[in-house]
Amino acid sequence: MSVVTRFAPAPTGRLHVGNVRTAIHNWLWARKGGGRFILRLDDTDAERSEQAHVEAIREDLAWLGLEADEEHRQSLRFAHYEEGFERLRAAGRVYPAYESAQELDLKRKVQLGRGRPPVYDRAALALTADERARLEAEGRRPHWRFRLDHDAPIAWDDLIRGPQHFDPSLLSDPVVRREDGSWLYMLPSAIDDVEMGVTHVVRGEDHVANTALQVQMFEALGAAPPAFAHEALLVGSEGKLSKRLGSLGMDSLREAGIEPISILAKLARIGTSLPVEPVTDAAPLIESFDFATFGRAPARFDMAELEALNAKVVHQLPYAAVAERLPEGMGEADREALRPNLKSVAEAAGWWEILHGHVEAEPAPEDRDFLEAAAEAAGEIDWSESPWAALVASLKERTGRSGKALFHPLRRALTGRDSGPEMAALLPLIGRDQAIARLRG
Ligand code: GLU
């Protein structure tokens, strides 16, 4: 049996690191199994779903390299849900219920007041045909509940959480369809998983309670439930899913110079017993992917750690992987020289500009002699090893200057700027002749 996974975002917003992590795990598992990875857009909620978000989701996945083998939209599949629903209705597994939200709320309060769990009492199941007709004549429209089988204990062996057990008699029959005929998430999702041949449902542990209900829906639809893997949630470094993390989108990571492969490397592994390592392609992540390595504790995401990992990834990326994003004229040797100092690919442009751009730096009158001395020193030092250290040492001796009075005029004259990358790294690249020329002004 070949693996089929699906990533099922609702296009009601942009993807953020939390749901991208789920997408990555689904993709890795499908690739490892040589199977299919499906993008399923959960857009039954016409009001909150937006085409712009659909496009952004596709773009983000493409940027990350998580290409889907198939794409489906729930909004185009209503006929399938209708058909599944009718089958369940004919089998007595869905039934109409007429309580208003206020009536249900009151029932819950009474139950809680009596110290009982607030489980739906199935009053609607006891209605006679006459009683239903009377309610409908009053203008009441039913919503629809899925009837749990109280005699069929719910159990599955979760690939991350281990054996799970639920007593169906302690659960409310879930509402699957609203008064206006619109669908709640659970039944369409189960119907899709059956029809699309999904073998593994990989999603956040906030869905565990839904899974308990869906296990019986699969069975009622005549299908064996897929395997489930519920992953612990992603939290920020401060220990909870902060608002910031919930809105940390791929666009802002891209702008921060984070490489897609760095995101994969990080999100594939945090929360698992495998180390987070800089990689330059997904192959090692695919090969090592294993639900058995996933922990039960929340996975902590830290932006500073991602940036540090990204710097290591950028150092390792081969020239060919970045060439088209480098500034015009920057060859392999140039990049090689800069590579240890680049924290992002885009930074190369800034360095390039400093090395080869025109430097406009009118020195302050009090620095003129100093810079002349610097030009002389630059002509005498040994350039083969650490020219910056040599230049600084020689100038300290010649001029008695130190600290800012020493460094600042040099940086300005050599780079035209007040701040920037380390001079020790820049000076060898600027080179002897260009350095002397810039110091002479
Ligand atoms: N649209 C649901 C969500 O984003 C899908 C959950 C699932 O994977 O089944 O939470």
Residues whose N, C-alpha, C, O or C-beta is under 5 A from the ligand:
A	BS01	LIG	A8 P9 A10 D42 S189 V202 R203
